[in-house]
Amino acid sequence: PNPVNDVLNIQTSLDVFTEVYSSLGHLIVSGTKEKRIDLSRFPSGVYQVVINYNGRISIEKIIKL
């Protein structure tokens, strides 16, 4: 898993559609096209980031410190 302090940066030149879920499966960031997502208001823990790009889906785990 990738560690994140307050801001999640998605580094890609592609257009992306991103959602962030808590470890309990709650959607905490609804679909956004932003490549810079502010997670500062959420508690520390493990989150799943679902990135949809060009019809493909990538699911990554991050750890908010």
Residue frames as a rotation matrix with the C-alpha (Angstrom) as fourth column:
PRO 1
0.564 0.826 0.000 0.00
0.826 -0.564 0.000 0.00
0.000 0.000 -1.000 0.00
ASN 2
-0.271 -0.611 0.744 1.06
0.594 -0.714 -0.370 3.57
0.758 0.341 0.556 -0.69
PRO 3
-0.262 0.159 -0.952 1.25
0.898 -0.320 -0.300 5.99
-0.353 -0.934 -0.059 2.24
VAL 4
-0.086 0.330 0.940 -0.63
0.531 -0.783 0.323 9.31
0.843 0.527 -0.108 2.01
ASN 5
-0.900 -0.176 -0.398 -0.51
0.431 -0.481 -0.763 12.25
-0.057 -0.859 0.509 4.43
ASP 6
-0.369 0.786 -0.497 -3.30
0.020 -0.528 -0.849 14.62
-0.929 -0.323 0.179 3.40
VAL 7
0.309 0.431 -0.848 -3.42
-0.793 -0.375 -0.480 14.70
-0.524 0.821 0.226 -0.41
LEU 8
0.132 -0.174 0.976 -3.59
0.375 0.920 0.113 11.76
-0.917 0.351 0.187 -2.80
ASN 9
-0.002 -0.225 -0.974 -1.90
-0.784 -0.604 0.141 12.57
-0.621 0.764 -0.176 -6.12
ILE 10
0.533 0.194 0.824 -2.73
0.320 0.855 -0.408 10.41
-0.783 0.481 0.394 -9.12
GLN 11
-0.158 -0.731 -0.663 0.08
-0.517 -0.511 0.687 10.62
-0.841 0.452 -0.297 -11.62
THR 12
-0.233 0.116 0.966 -1.11
0.735 0.671 0.096 9.90
-0.637 0.732 -0.242 -15.13
SER 13
-0.919 -0.059 -0.391 -1.61
-0.197 -0.788 0.583 11.76
-0.342 0.612 0.713 -18.37
LEU 14
-0.715 0.699 -0.010 -4.90
0.456 0.477 0.751 9.91
0.530 0.532 -0.660 -18.92
ASP 15
-0.296 0.742 0.602 -8.33
-0.757 -0.567 0.326 11.19
0.583 -0.359 0.729 -17.94
VAL 16
-0.837 -0.029 -0.547 -9.39
0.257 0.861 -0.439 9.28
0.483 -0.508 -0.713 -14.84
PHE 17
0.205 0.898 0.389 -12.56
-0.517 -0.238 0.822 8.82
0.831 -0.370 0.415 -12.80
THR 18
-0.678 -0.651 -0.341 -11.71
0.003 0.462 -0.887 8.07
0.735 -0.602 -0.311 -9.16
GLU 19
0.590 0.769 0.244 -13.59
-0.343 -0.035 0.939 6.87
0.730 -0.638 0.244 -6.07
VAL 20
-0.638 -0.761 0.114 -12.20
-0.404 0.206 -0.891 6.32
0.655 -0.615 -0.439 -2.58
TYR 21
0.501 0.789 -0.356 -13.65
-0.148 0.483 0.863 3.76
0.853 -0.380 0.359 -0.14
SER 22
0.147 -0.386 0.911 -13.03
-0.987 -0.119 0.109 3.28
0.066 -0.915 -0.398 3.57
SER 23
-0.845 -0.526 -0.095 -11.86
-0.510 0.846 -0.155 -0.08
0.162 -0.083 -0.983 4.93
LEU 24
-0.557 0.731 0.394 -15.53
-0.013 0.466 -0.885 -0.79
-0.831 -0.498 -0.250 5.76
GLY 25
-0.585 0.263 0.767 -16.53
0.795 0.372 0.479 -0.28
-0.159 0.890 -0.427 2.13
HIS 26
0.438 0.742 -0.508 -18.14
0.599 -0.662 -0.451 3.14
-0.671 -0.106 -0.734 2.57
LEU 27
0.149 -0.311 0.939 -17.76
0.880 -0.390 -0.269 5.51
0.450 0.866 0.216 -0.37
ILE 28
0.211 -0.125 -0.969 -15.99
0.737 -0.631 0.242 8.59
-0.642 -0.765 -0.041 1.03
VAL 29
-0.473 -0.275 -0.837 -15.02
-0.356 -0.809 0.467 10.37
-0.806 0.519 0.285 -2.20
SER 30
0.481 0.746 0.461 -17.60
0.238 0.395 -0.887 10.08
-0.844 0.536 0.013 -4.92
GLY 31
0.303 -0.375 0.876 -16.43
0.927 0.328 -0.180 9.85
-0.220 0.867 0.447 -8.51
THR 32
0.658 -0.190 -0.728 -14.12
-0.110 -0.982 0.157 12.71
-0.745 -0.023 -0.667 -9.30
LYS 33
0.844 -0.406 0.350 -11.98
0.450 0.183 -0.874 13.57
0.291 0.895 0.337 -12.28
GLU 34
0.746 -0.588 0.313 -9.50
-0.657 -0.728 0.197 15.40
0.112 -0.352 -0.929 -10.06
LYS 35
0.456 -0.681 -0.573 -5.98
0.212 0.708 -0.673 13.98
0.864 0.186 0.468 -9.95
ARG 36
-0.783 -0.591 0.196 -5.37
-0.022 -0.288 -0.957 15.62
0.622 -0.754 0.212 -6.58
ILE 37
0.260 0.929 -0.263 -7.75
0.191 0.217 0.957 14.39
0.946 -0.299 -0.121 -3.86
ASP 38
-0.413 -0.344 0.843 -7.81
-0.659 -0.526 -0.537 15.99
0.629 -0.777 -0.010 -0.40
LEU 39
0.152 0.405 -0.902 -8.08
0.316 0.845 0.432 13.30
0.937 -0.351 0.001 2.29
SER 40
-0.730 -0.597 0.332 -7.14
-0.069 -0.418 -0.906 15.57
0.679 -0.685 0.264 5.21
ARG 41
-0.242 0.714 0.657 -10.61
-0.926 -0.372 0.064 15.44
0.290 -0.592 0.752 6.80
PHE 42
0.678 0.475 -0.561 -10.61
-0.361 0.880 0.308 11.65
0.640 -0.006 0.769 7.02
PRO 43
0.700 -0.399 0.592 -9.04
-0.581 0.163 0.797 9.61
-0.415 -0.902 -0.118 9.85
SER 44
-0.387 -0.897 -0.216 -5.86
-0.915 0.343 0.215 7.58
-0.118 0.281 -0.952 9.51
GLY 45
0.193 0.430 0.882 -6.38
-0.302 0.881 -0.364 4.09
-0.934 -0.196 0.300 8.15
VAL 46
-0.802 -0.401 0.442 -6.48
0.212 0.501 0.839 1.89
-0.558 0.767 -0.317 5.06
TYR 47
0.168 0.828 -0.535 -8.52
-0.451 -0.418 -0.788 2.98
-0.876 0.374 0.303 2.05
GLN 48
-0.219 -0.174 0.960 -9.19
0.728 0.626 0.280 1.60
-0.650 0.760 -0.011 -1.40
VAL 49
-0.214 0.080 -0.974 -8.88
-0.494 -0.868 0.037 3.82
-0.843 0.489 0.225 -4.44
VAL 50
0.118 0.337 0.934 -10.78
0.682 0.657 -0.323 2.75
-0.722 0.675 -0.152 -7.54
ILE 51
-0.320 -0.336 -0.886 -9.41
-0.404 -0.797 0.448 4.38
-0.857 0.501 0.119 -10.69
ASN 52
0.401 0.518 0.755 -11.31
0.569 0.506 -0.649 4.04
-0.718 0.690 -0.092 -13.95
TYR 53
-0.070 -0.482 -0.873 -9.39
-0.535 -0.721 0.441 5.02
-0.842 0.498 -0.207 -17.09
ASN 54
-0.490 -0.099 -0.866 -10.09
-0.870 0.110 0.480 4.20
0.048 0.989 -0.140 -20.72
GLY 55
0.429 0.781 -0.453 -12.65
-0.708 0.603 0.368 1.57
0.561 0.163 0.812 -19.67
ARG 56
-0.081 -0.523 -0.849 -10.17
0.310 0.796 -0.520 -0.16
0.947 -0.305 0.097 -17.36
ILE 57
0.803 0.358 0.477 -10.38
-0.348 -0.368 0.862 -0.29
0.484 -0.858 -0.171 -13.59
SER 58
-0.270 -0.893 -0.361 -7.45
0.176 0.323 -0.930 -0.31
0.947 -0.315 0.070 -11.19
ILE 59
0.858 0.506 0.086 -7.94
-0.024 -0.126 0.992 -0.84
0.512 -0.853 -0.096 -7.45
GLU 60
-0.217 -0.976 0.002 -5.15
0.158 -0.037 -0.987 0.33
0.963 -0.214 0.162 -5.16
LYS 61
0.629 0.313 -0.712 -4.81
0.737 0.053 0.674 0.28
0.249 -0.948 -0.197 -1.39
ILE 62
-0.088 -0.655 0.750 -3.48
0.014 -0.754 -0.657 3.36
0.996 -0.047 0.076 0.37
ILE 63
0.043 0.043 -0.998 -2.64
0.983 0.178 0.050 4.06
0.180 -0.983 -0.034 3.98
LYS 64
0.450 0.146 0.881 -3.64
0.066 -0.989 0.130 7.49
0.891 -0.001 -0.455 5.27
LEU 65
-0.400 -0.711 -0.578 -1.13
0.706 0.163 -0.690 8.53
0.585 -0.684 0.436 7.92
